[in-house]
C-alpha cells in the first residue's frame, strides 16, 4: 500500500498545496529565476575565501548571535544608497528575505491573525503566511497590474489585516508602487487596526525610482525588506535583511532561532559589502539589458508590462504554458508564473538575451496565420 503526504496528519491549510519553486532544467539559457547572470568578480571571490578562512578558525564556537558587524555594514550601505540615515539598531538580517518575511509573520501574524497582499505578487508571502498559521487575503490590482488604491484601502478597512504586504518593484509584473500609494495604505492600515506594513524591495536596485526607506521616518509600523540575492549577484548566499524602527528589530528577535546566521554566511556577506561599487556596475548593465528587452519585445509585437526590476513580463497569450514550452524547445527557459496570458523573462547577459529574443521571434512567426 502506498503512503503519501495526504496520509500524514498535515495541517488542513497545507493540504493540496504545492511547494514554491521554479523548474530547474538543464538548458543552454536559463532566464526564469531572476538571478544575476554575472559571476562574482575574482577579487571578491578571493576576499570571500579570506574571510571564510578567518571564520573557519573559530567554527568550534557559535557565531555572533546578534550579527552586529553585518548589521552595521548593511546599515551603512542603506544610508549610502538611499540618503536616509539608517543605523545598526534599525537593521536585522536573516537567511534570505524569505526568512525575514517568516520572522515578521511569526511575530505579527499567526493563528487568528491575517495578512493581505495585492496579487499577482510574490507568491511566498501567501505561502509563508499559511506556514505560520496566518490567514491570507488576496487584495485587488488594476488591469495594468498597478494597485487599485481605492479598492485596496477598502479591503484594508473592511478586513483589518494584521500585516500588509506591498511589493515594489512587484514580482512577477515588475511594476513599481508610488510612495503616495504606500503612504495611503499605511494610513489606512493604522486606522483599521493598527497593522504592520511590509514593503518588499527585493528588486529596488534595478528601479527607475528611489527606495522608500525615507518613509520609515515617524512610522514605527513600517518595514522595508531587502535581499542580497539580486543586485549583489549572491543568490547562493541566502542573505536577506530589513530596515525598521528598533522596536521591530527587537520584536523579530523573539522568534529568531538561536545563532540563525552561520559564521560562514556572515563572513561571505561582509566580503560582498566591501565590493558594492563593483557589484552595482553590473546592476547598471542589467537595467540597460532589461530596457532593451522591453523595446525589442514591443517591436516584435508582444505586450509588455512596465518593469522596474531585472525581469520583464510579456504576453498576451491564449495559452501561456504552450508558449513557454515553445520557447523551451528552442533552448531558453523563462518563467510561467500562472498569471493568465503572461510569461516572465529575467534580464540576462547580452548573449542570453539575444538567444531569448531569437526564440520569441520564431514563436511569433509560428503564431501568424
VMD Tcl script that draws the C-alpha trace (Angstrom):
set ca {
  {0.00 0.00 0.00}
  {1.39 3.41 -0.99}
  {1.78 6.08 1.66}
  {1.95 9.76 0.79}
  {1.65 13.25 2.17}
  {-2.15 13.04 2.25}
  {-1.89 10.14 4.70}
  {0.04 12.28 7.19}
  {-1.66 14.45 9.83}
  {-0.74 17.63 7.91}
  {-2.44 20.87 8.92}
  {-5.63 21.49 6.92}
  {-4.42 24.79 5.44}
  {-1.42 22.99 3.88}
  {-3.38 20.17 2.24}
  {-3.47 20.30 -1.52}
  {-0.76 22.97 -1.71}
  {2.47 22.81 -3.71}
  {5.91 23.94 -2.52}
  {7.40 27.08 -4.04}
  {9.84 26.52 -6.86}
  {10.68 27.15 -10.48}
  {11.72 24.36 -12.87}
  {15.46 23.64 -12.68}
  {16.14 22.32 -16.16}
  {19.44 21.76 -17.94}
  {19.05 24.09 -20.92}
  {21.52 26.44 -22.65}
  {19.83 29.64 -21.45}
  {18.09 29.91 -18.08}
  {16.15 33.14 -17.59}
  {13.44 32.03 -15.18}
  {14.54 32.79 -11.61}
  {15.61 36.46 -11.68}
  {19.20 35.61 -10.84}
  {22.00 37.99 -11.62}
  {23.74 36.30 -14.61}
  {27.21 37.65 -13.86}
  {29.56 35.56 -11.68}
  {31.16 37.35 -8.76}
  {34.39 39.17 -9.73}
  {37.58 37.29 -8.94}
  {38.73 39.91 -6.42}
  {35.54 39.36 -4.43}
  {35.87 35.57 -4.66}
  {39.35 35.89 -3.17}
  {38.10 38.18 -0.41}
  {35.31 35.74 0.43}
  {37.89 32.97 0.70}
  {39.98 35.11 3.06}
  {37.05 35.99 5.30}
  {35.71 32.42 5.36}
  {39.19 31.14 6.18}
  {39.30 33.52 9.15}
  {35.82 32.41 10.26}
  {36.76 28.74 9.90}
  {39.34 29.08 12.65}
  {36.51 29.64 15.12}
  {33.84 27.28 13.82}
  {34.04 25.40 17.10}
  {32.31 28.45 18.59}
  {28.85 29.78 17.89}
  {28.71 32.81 15.55}
  {27.75 36.31 16.63}
  {24.13 35.77 17.58}
  {23.18 39.41 17.02}
  {25.21 39.80 13.78}
  {26.36 43.25 14.88}
  {29.18 43.75 12.34}
  {26.98 42.68 9.43}
  {24.07 44.85 10.55}
  {26.46 47.80 10.84}
  {27.73 47.32 7.28}
  {24.22 46.82 5.91}
  {23.07 50.00 7.64}
  {25.94 51.90 6.04}
  {25.05 50.51 2.61}
  {21.42 51.57 3.02}
  {22.46 55.04 4.18}
  {24.90 55.50 1.32}
  {22.48 54.39 -1.39}
  {19.23 55.94 -0.14}
  {20.34 59.18 1.52}
  {18.27 58.18 4.55}
  {20.19 57.69 7.78}
  {19.97 54.05 8.91}
  {21.74 52.69 11.99}
  {22.55 49.13 13.08}
  {19.63 49.21 15.51}
  {17.31 49.67 12.52}
  {18.56 46.59 10.67}
  {18.02 42.86 11.04}
  {19.41 40.09 8.82}
  {18.36 36.50 8.17}
  {18.72 33.61 5.72}
  {17.26 35.28 2.66}
  {14.40 37.76 2.59}
  {12.07 34.76 2.91}
  {13.27 34.14 6.46}
  {12.84 37.85 7.16}
  {9.22 37.56 5.98}
  {8.76 34.39 8.01}
  {10.05 36.06 11.17}
  {7.77 39.05 10.61}
  {4.73 36.79 10.22}
  {5.74 34.69 13.23}
  {5.93 37.91 15.24}
  {2.97 39.91 13.94}
  {0.81 37.23 12.27}
  {-0.03 33.70 13.34}
  {-3.24 31.85 14.25}
  {-6.24 34.13 14.48}
  {-4.47 36.89 12.55}
  {-4.43 37.78 8.85}
  {-2.14 39.24 6.19}
  {-3.04 40.84 2.87}
  {-1.09 41.12 -0.38}
  {-2.11 42.54 -3.74}
  {-1.96 39.77 -6.31}
  {-0.45 38.73 -8.59}
  {2.59 39.32 -6.44}
  {5.38 37.36 -4.77}
  {3.73 34.03 -4.00}
  {5.94 33.32 -0.98}
  {4.08 35.97 1.01}
  {0.95 33.82 0.92}
  {2.85 30.55 1.31}
  {4.73 31.75 4.38}
  {1.51 33.17 5.79}
  {-0.10 29.73 5.59}
  {3.03 28.14 7.02}
  {2.81 30.37 10.09}
  {-0.94 29.84 10.52}
  {-1.71 33.37 9.31}
  {-4.89 33.81 7.28}
  {-4.18 35.08 3.77}
  {-6.23 37.75 1.96}
  {-5.73 38.35 -1.77}
  {-6.08 42.07 -2.47}
  {-7.01 43.70 -5.81}
  {-4.92 45.07 -8.67}
  {-5.87 47.01 -11.77}
  {-5.84 45.54 -15.27}
  {-2.36 47.05 -15.82}
  {-1.15 45.35 -12.59}
  {-0.87 48.57 -10.59}
  {-2.52 48.56 -7.15}
  {-6.15 49.66 -7.24}
  {-5.74 52.14 -4.37}
  {-9.40 52.79 -3.65}
  {-10.19 49.07 -3.65}
  {-7.07 48.31 -1.62}
  {-7.94 50.90 1.02}
  {-11.44 49.47 1.22}
  {-10.10 45.93 1.62}
  {-7.79 47.03 4.43}
  {-10.61 48.92 6.15}
  {-13.04 46.02 5.90}
  {-10.73 43.07 6.53}
  {-8.49 44.79 9.10}
  {-5.38 42.65 8.42}
  {-2.54 42.45 10.92}
  {0.13 42.58 8.18}
  {0.00 44.38 4.82}
  {2.49 43.40 2.08}
  {3.39 45.87 -0.67}
  {5.93 44.62 -3.22}
  {7.80 47.27 -5.20}
  {9.01 46.62 -7.81}
  {6.38 43.91 -7.93}
  {7.22 40.32 -8.76}
  {6.18 38.91 -11.27}
  {4.90 42.03 -13.03}
  {7.84 44.41 -12.48}
  {5.57 47.36 -11.68}
  {6.69 49.93 -9.11}
  {4.41 51.31 -6.40}
  {4.43 55.09 -5.89}
  {5.30 56.42 -2.45}
  {1.87 58.09 -2.30}
  {0.17 54.69 -2.60}
  {2.32 53.22 0.17}
  {1.58 56.18 2.44}
  {-2.15 55.93 1.78}
  {-2.19 52.22 2.56}
  {-0.08 52.75 5.67}
  {-2.57 55.30 6.97}
  {-5.49 53.02 6.10}
  {-3.81 50.15 7.96}
  {-3.23 52.28 11.06}
  {-6.85 53.42 11.12}
  {-8.08 49.85 10.78}
  {-6.05 48.08 13.46}
  {-3.20 49.35 13.58}
  {-1.18 46.92 11.45}
  {2.35 46.26 10.26}
  {3.07 47.32 6.67}
  {5.92 45.46 4.94}
  {7.40 47.00 1.77}
  {9.25 44.25 -0.09}
  {12.10 45.92 -2.04}
  {13.89 42.81 -3.29}
  {14.45 44.43 -6.71}
  {14.80 48.08 -5.75}
  {18.36 48.48 -7.03}
  {17.01 47.89 -10.55}
  {14.25 50.50 -10.25}
  {13.97 53.75 -12.19}
  {12.87 55.38 -8.93}
  {14.12 55.71 -5.38}
  {13.85 53.41 -2.39}
  {11.01 54.01 0.04}
  {13.39 53.84 3.01}
  {12.84 57.55 3.85}
  {9.19 56.69 4.61}
  {10.37 54.87 7.74}
  {10.81 58.21 9.49}
  {7.99 58.62 12.03}
  {6.28 55.35 11.00}
  {7.17 52.66 13.56}
  {4.82 50.10 11.98}
  {6.53 50.28 8.57}
  {9.17 47.74 7.48}
  {11.33 47.67 4.34}
  {12.76 44.26 3.40}
  {15.71 43.69 1.06}
  {17.90 40.87 -0.28}
  {21.47 40.32 -1.45}
  {20.29 37.69 -3.96}
  {19.55 40.02 -6.86}
  {21.63 43.20 -7.16}
  {24.56 41.66 -5.28}
  {24.55 38.57 -7.50}
  {24.58 36.39 -4.40}
  {21.50 34.17 -4.69}
  {23.54 31.26 -3.35}
  {24.46 33.22 -0.22}
  {20.89 33.36 1.14}
  {21.07 36.71 2.91}
  {18.09 38.99 3.39}
  {17.57 41.92 5.72}
  {15.07 44.51 6.87}
  {15.12 48.12 7.96}
  {12.61 49.35 10.51}
  {12.16 51.03 13.88}
  {14.47 49.48 16.52}
  {11.40 48.13 18.33}
  {10.57 45.98 15.27}
  {14.14 44.64 15.24}
  {13.78 43.76 18.93}
  {10.42 42.09 18.26}
  {11.57 39.74 15.48}
  {14.40 38.54 17.69}
  {11.74 36.97 19.90}
  {11.16 34.34 17.20}
  {14.54 34.01 15.50}
  {16.32 30.71 16.00}
  {19.50 30.86 18.13}
  {22.58 31.66 16.06}
  {20.45 31.60 12.90}
  {23.12 33.13 10.63}
  {26.23 30.99 10.37}
  {29.70 32.45 10.71}
  {30.36 31.50 7.08}
  {27.25 33.34 5.88}
  {28.19 36.44 7.86}
  {31.77 36.37 6.55}
  {30.63 35.99 2.94}
  {28.10 38.80 3.20}
  {30.66 41.13 4.77}
  {33.06 40.43 1.92}
  {30.36 41.24 -0.65}
  {29.60 44.53 1.08}
  {33.24 45.52 0.59}
  {32.66 45.38 -3.19}
  {29.34 47.19 -3.58}
  {30.69 49.66 -6.16}
  {31.76 46.86 -8.50}
  {28.59 44.84 -7.99}
  {26.31 47.81 -8.63}
  {28.02 48.37 -12.00}
  {26.56 45.01 -13.05}
  {23.16 46.36 -11.99}
  {23.51 49.22 -14.46}
  {24.31 46.75 -17.24}
  {21.26 44.67 -16.36}
  {19.00 47.72 -16.30}
  {20.17 48.56 -19.81}
  {19.52 44.98 -20.95}
  {16.09 44.99 -19.33}
  {15.18 48.15 -21.22}
  {16.46 46.55 -24.43}
  {14.23 43.52 -23.84}
  {11.22 45.82 -23.40}
  {11.99 47.68 -26.62}
  {12.60 44.52 -28.65}
  {9.56 42.65 -27.31}
  {7.32 45.59 -28.21}
  {8.88 45.74 -31.69}
  {8.23 42.02 -32.22}
  {4.57 42.59 -31.34}
  {4.24 41.42 -27.75}
  {2.59 43.33 -24.93}
  {4.91 44.25 -22.07}
  {4.23 45.33 -18.50}
  {6.29 48.37 -17.47}
  {9.23 47.00 -15.48}
  {11.38 48.48 -12.70}
  {13.01 45.13 -11.93}
  {15.58 42.83 -13.55}
  {12.86 40.97 -15.44}
  {10.07 41.66 -17.92}
  {6.53 40.30 -18.01}
  {5.33 39.81 -21.59}
  {2.28 38.44 -23.41}
  {-0.52 38.17 -24.08}
  {-1.13 34.55 -24.94}
  {-4.23 32.41 -25.20}
  {-2.19 29.54 -23.75}
  {0.84 30.92 -21.89}
  {2.12 27.48 -20.89}
  {2.12 26.30 -24.51}
  {4.22 29.33 -25.48}
  {6.51 28.64 -22.52}
  {7.09 25.16 -23.94}
  {7.73 26.52 -27.44}
  {10.40 28.85 -26.05}
  {11.88 26.00 -24.01}
  {12.03 23.83 -27.15}
  {14.39 26.49 -28.53}
  {16.75 26.11 -25.57}
  {15.55 29.06 -23.47}
  {13.87 28.67 -20.08}
  {11.57 31.51 -18.96}
  {9.01 31.56 -16.14}
  {5.35 30.64 -16.27}
  {4.09 32.19 -13.05}
  {0.49 31.21 -13.63}
  {-0.59 34.78 -14.43}
  {-3.17 34.12 -17.18}
  {-1.85 35.16 -20.58}
  {1.62 36.23 -19.44}
  {5.18 34.92 -19.08}
  {8.23 36.43 -17.37}
  {11.83 36.61 -18.58}
  {14.87 37.56 -16.49}
  {17.35 40.02 -17.96}
  {20.48 38.01 -18.66}
  {23.75 38.70 -20.41}
  {23.52 40.28 -23.88}
  {24.17 36.86 -25.45}
  {21.46 35.19 -23.36}
  {19.01 37.95 -24.18}
  {19.79 37.62 -27.89}
  {19.02 33.89 -27.71}
  {15.72 34.64 -25.96}
  {14.74 37.29 -28.49}
  {15.54 34.95 -31.38}
  {13.35 32.30 -29.75}
  {10.33 34.57 -29.26}
  {10.67 35.93 -32.80}
  {10.42 32.35 -34.06}
  {7.41 31.70 -31.85}
  {5.71 34.86 -33.08}
  {6.24 33.79 -36.72}
  {4.66 30.41 -36.00}
  {1.62 32.10 -34.46}
  {0.92 34.22 -37.54}
  {-1.77 32.82 -39.84}
}
mol new
graphics top color blue
foreach p $ca { graphics top sphere $p radius 0.5 }
foreach p [lrange $ca 0 end-1] q [lrange $ca 1 end] { graphics top cylinder $p $q radius 0.2 }
display resetview
